Amino acid sequence: MSTENIQAFLEKAAQDPLLNEKIKGIIGGAPESGATELAHLAAESGIAFSADEFLAYVDERTLEDAELSEVAGGGMAYNHDPNKVRDGDKFINFFKNWF
């Protein structure tokens, strides 16, 4: 996976207001098309990664509510439905605190 390239792109976007605005316009869509658009945007910026690599990156770094409560409270989560968080939610939540 191109984790380093994705991190480099996110760091570049954090420093570049125009790039940041373009990303804001992308994140409201479906995760697959948004990831494809982000990969194209990154390529235009000279940084290469695929949409699938980006979605895997987001998935690896997005904790679900039950996981967060386990970390925050030190307890064990009960009645966790693994299908509760949709991929689109993960994609949007990944950027939630960015802006």
Residue pairs with C-beta under 8 A, 6 or more apart in sequence:
1 53
1 56
1 57
2 48
2 49
2 50
2 53
3 57
5 42
5 47
5 48
5 49
6 42
6 49
6 53
6 54
6 57
8 47
9 38
9 42
9 45
9 47
9 49
12 19
12 45
12 47
13 19
13 20
13 23
14 20
14 98
19 41
19 45
20 99
22 41
23 38
23 41
23 95
24 99
26 34
26 37
26 38
26 41
27 34
27 91
27 92
27 95
28 34
28 92
29 37
30 88
31 55
31 58
31 87
31 88
31 90
31 91
32 51
32 55
34 91
35 51
35 52
35 54
35 55
35 58
35 91
36 51
38 51
38 54
39 49
39 50
39 51
39 53
39 54
42 48
42 49
55 87
55 91
58 90
58 91
58 94
59 87
59 90
61 94
62 85
62 90
62 93
62 94
63 71
64 80
64 82
64 84
64 85
65 84
65 85
66 77
66 80
67 77
69 75
69 77
70 76
70 77
